[in-house]
Amino acid sequence: MPWKNGGGETREILVSPPGAGLDALDWRISLASIASDGPFSAFQGIERTLCVIRGAGIRLQVANAAPELLLENSAPYTFAGESPASSTLVAGATVDLNVMSRRERFRHAVTRLSITNPLQLRPTASSTIVFCQHGSLQCEADGTVAALESEDCVVLDNEKAPVSLTAAGTAVIVLIELFEEPAATRPSHVVLE
C-alpha cells in the first residue's frame, strides 16, 4: 500500500483490529521500502519504532533532535508518530520494520537479538511477535513448531508457556511485544533464558 503521504510503499504484516485503516488501528507491524530521501507520514497519538532490516540504512531526523543513524545492526529507534520526521538514505534503498501502537490503548517494546545458542522466552505481553531478520530458526511453543526464514514471523497471542528459539547457525530476530495496558504496569520485555 502507498504511504499515507505518498512518499513510499509499505507491506503490512499485521494490524489490529484486523482490516483497520491507518486512523483506526490499535497497533500495526509493517515493512517500508525507502527509495529516496524525504518526510515520513504523521500519525497522531501513535508511538512508532523503526528497525532497518535491509540496505545501507538511513539518517533519521525527528523534530529538533540530533539526527540518528539507523543501520541493520542498530538498536530499534522509538519516536512519537505526530513529530515531524524525515530520512536521508545512507547509500541506496533501505527496508525498515515499522511498529506502531496507539498510546491510549496499547504500548509496545521492540528488541533486536542475535541468536547462536538455543534461547527460551517467557512472554509477558498480550501478543509477542518473533520476526526473523536474517538466517533461519525454529520456534516451538506449546508443542507446535514453526520454521522461520528471513522476513518470516510467528505471532504468539496470549502465550504464557515458554517459547524455544533454535537457530541454524546464527539468526537475527526482532522481538515485538504488544501490551494492552498503555501504562507501564508489566515488564517491558520477555524474560530471556
Secondary structure as the mmCIF struct_conf table of DSSP 4:
data_model
#
loop_
_struct_conf.conf_type_id
_struct_conf.id
_struct_conf.beg_label_comp_id
_struct_conf.beg_label_asym_id
_struct_conf.beg_label_seq_id
_struct_conf.end_label_comp_id
_struct_conf.end_label_asym_id
_struct_conf.end_label_seq_id
STRN STRN1 PRO A 2 PRO A 2
TURN_TY1_P TURN_TY1_P1 LYS A 4 ASN A 5
BEND BEND1 GLY A 6 GLY A 8
STRN STRN2 GLU A 9 SER A 16
BEND BEND2 PRO A 17 PRO A 17
TURN_TY1_P TURN_TY1_P2 PRO A 18 GLY A 19
TURN_TY1_P TURN_TY1_P3 LEU A 22 ALA A 24
BEND BEND3 ASP A 26 ASP A 26
STRN STRN3 TRP A 27 ILE A 34
BEND BEND4 SER A 36 SER A 36
STRN STRN4 GLY A 38 PRO A 39
HELX_LH_PP_P HELX_LH_PP_P1 PHE A 40 ALA A 42
TURN_TY1_P TURN_TY1_P4 GLN A 44 GLY A 45
STRN STRN5 ILE A 46 GLY A 55
BEND BEND5 ALA A 56 ALA A 56
STRN STRN6 ILE A 58 VAL A 62
TURN_TY1_P TURN_TY1_P5 ALA A 63 ASN A 64
BEND BEND6 ALA A 65 ALA A 65
HELX_LH_PP_P HELX_LH_PP_P2 ALA A 66 PRO A 67
STRN STRN7 GLU A 68 LEU A 70
TURN_TY1_P TURN_TY1_P6 GLU A 72 ASN A 73
BEND BEND7 SER A 74 SER A 74
HELX_LH_PP_P HELX_LH_PP_P3 ALA A 75 PRO A 76
STRN STRN8 TYR A 77 ALA A 80
TURN_TY1_P TURN_TY1_P7 GLY A 81 GLU A 82
BEND BEND8 SER A 83 SER A 83
STRN STRN9 ALA A 85 LEU A 89
BEND BEND9 VAL A 90 GLY A 92
STRN STRN10 THR A 94 ARG A 102
TURN_TY1_P TURN_TY1_P8 ARG A 103 ARG A 105
STRN STRN11 ARG A 107 ILE A 115
BEND BEND10 THR A 116 ASN A 117
STRN STRN12 LEU A 119 ARG A 122
BEND BEND11 ALA A 125 SER A 126
STRN STRN13 SER A 127 HIS A 134
BEND BEND12 GLY A 135 GLY A 135
STRN STRN14 LEU A 137 ALA A 141
TURN_TY1_P TURN_TY1_P9 ASP A 142 GLY A 143
STRN STRN15 THR A 144 LEU A 148
TURN_TY1_P TURN_TY1_P10 SER A 150 GLU A 151
STRN STRN16 CYS A 153 ASP A 157
BEND BEND13 ASN A 158 ASN A 158
BEND BEND14 ALA A 161 ALA A 161
STRN STRN17 VAL A 163 ALA A 167
BEND BEND15 ALA A 168 GLY A 169
STRN STRN18 ALA A 171 PHE A 179
BEND BEND16 GLU A 180 GLU A 180
BEND BEND17 PRO A 182 ALA A 184
BEND BEND18 ARG A 186 ARG A 186
BEND BEND19 SER A 188 HIS A 189
HELX_LH_PP_P HELX_LH_PP_P4 VAL A 190 VAL A 190
STRN STRN19 VAL A 191 LEU A 192
#
